[in-house]
Amino acid sequence: MKKLPEITLAFWVMKIAATTLGETAGDLFAQTLGLGYFLTTTILFLIFVITLVVQLRSRRYNPFFYWTVILSTSTAGTTMSDFMNRDSSAKYLAKGASSLGWGPQGLGLGYPVGAAILVSLLVAIFIVWKLTGLTFSIRNIDTFRWEILFWSAILVSNTLGTSMGDFLSDSSGLGYADSVLLIVGLLGLLLALRHASAVSNVTLFWLAFVLTRPLGATAGDFLTKPLAKGGLDLGTPGSSAVLLAVLFGLMAHAHVQERRNVVGSNSGTVAANVS
């Protein structure tokens, strides 16, 4: 029984929608509602654990279970990254605010240090994964240990992607729109490299998976940040609501397609047995 979806265009569209929603929803809870990075991260990490348990207990691929975990890793990754990289200095506070919410205000490591830590964690996960003898291809993941390694890599890569996206948007001088264009260009390059035999599709998948997270981060900032900062100023509540509706619509479509595939597979099996 497969536990993960097929890697198609629809998969990447849903991944970008989930990661963009993860950015706007994380900012909604931590900044707009004033919960702060620490409390929001604690709550979202618990939600991630709950959704992961549901996914691990599932016997086959369920789009709602799978994409809920992806969304929870994206949302938790947003506030985890912010807590690591930011602090309570005026640079990160809204106008008139004196704190980032309840609890510790942030570690203030900065984007380069935070990214270096997250890259090290991701490399460590892949080293452990390699030592187990399991393949990095997600097509055949069907054991508990394999899934744990996969979801650990997803959580860290989504957190790393947030740091990369925030760095491009806030510190590189590119701004939100140009950062989006840069990442789209890099994803286009990876797509072109699919035809190069020297680069494995598994490597390209993981590079694209990491890059779609900063795309979601910069796209989310572009939608929600003020016009003076180069955003569209649509706000986190409205943007999150629209993205949530889009993602659930895509999840429902994927669920219908999956049921059709299961019915078709079962019919083919019955016909083969009868013949």
Stockholm file with secondary structure:
# STOCKHOLM 1.0

chainA/1-275         MKKLPEITLAFWVMKIAATTLGETAGDLFAQTLGLGYFLTTTILFLIFVITLVVQLRSRRYNPFFYWTVILSTSTAGTTMSDFMNRDSSAKYLAKGASSLGWGPQGLGLGYPVGAAILVSLLVAIFIVWKLTGLTFSIRNIDTFRWEILFWSAILVSNTLGTSMGDFLSDSSGLGYADSVLLIVGLLGLLLALRHASAVSNVTLFWLAFVLTRPLGATAGDFLTKPLAKGGLDLGTPGSSAVLLAVLFGLMAHAHVQERRNVVGSNSGTVAANVS
#=GR chainA/1-275 SS CCCSCCCSHHHHHHHHHHHHHHHHHHHIIIIISCCCHHHHHHHHHHHHHHHHHHHHHCSSCCHHHHHHHHHHHHHHHHHHHHHHHCCSSGGGSCTTCCCSSSSCCCCCCCHHHHHHHHHHHHHHHHHHHHHTTCCSCSTTCCSHHHHHHHHHHHHHHHHHHHHHHHIIIIISSCHHHHHHHHHHHHHHHHHHHTTCTTSCHHHHHHHHHHHHHHHHHHHHHHHHSCGGGTSCCCCHHHHHHHHHHHHHHHHHHHHHHHHHHHHHHHHHHHHHHHC
#=GC SS_cons         CCCSCCCSHHHHHHHHHHHHHHHHHHHIIIIISCCCHHHHHHHHHHHHHHHHHHHHHCSSCCHHHHHHHHHHHHHHHHHHHHHHHCCSSGGGSCTTCCCSSSSCCCCCCCHHHHHHHHHHHHHHHHHHHHHTTCCSCSTTCCSHHHHHHHHHHHHHHHHHHHHHHHIIIIISSCHHHHHHHHHHHHHHHHHHHTTCTTSCHHHHHHHHHHHHHHHHHHHHHHHHSCGGGTSCCCCHHHHHHHHHHHHHHHHHHHHHHHHHHHHHHHHHHHHHHHC
//
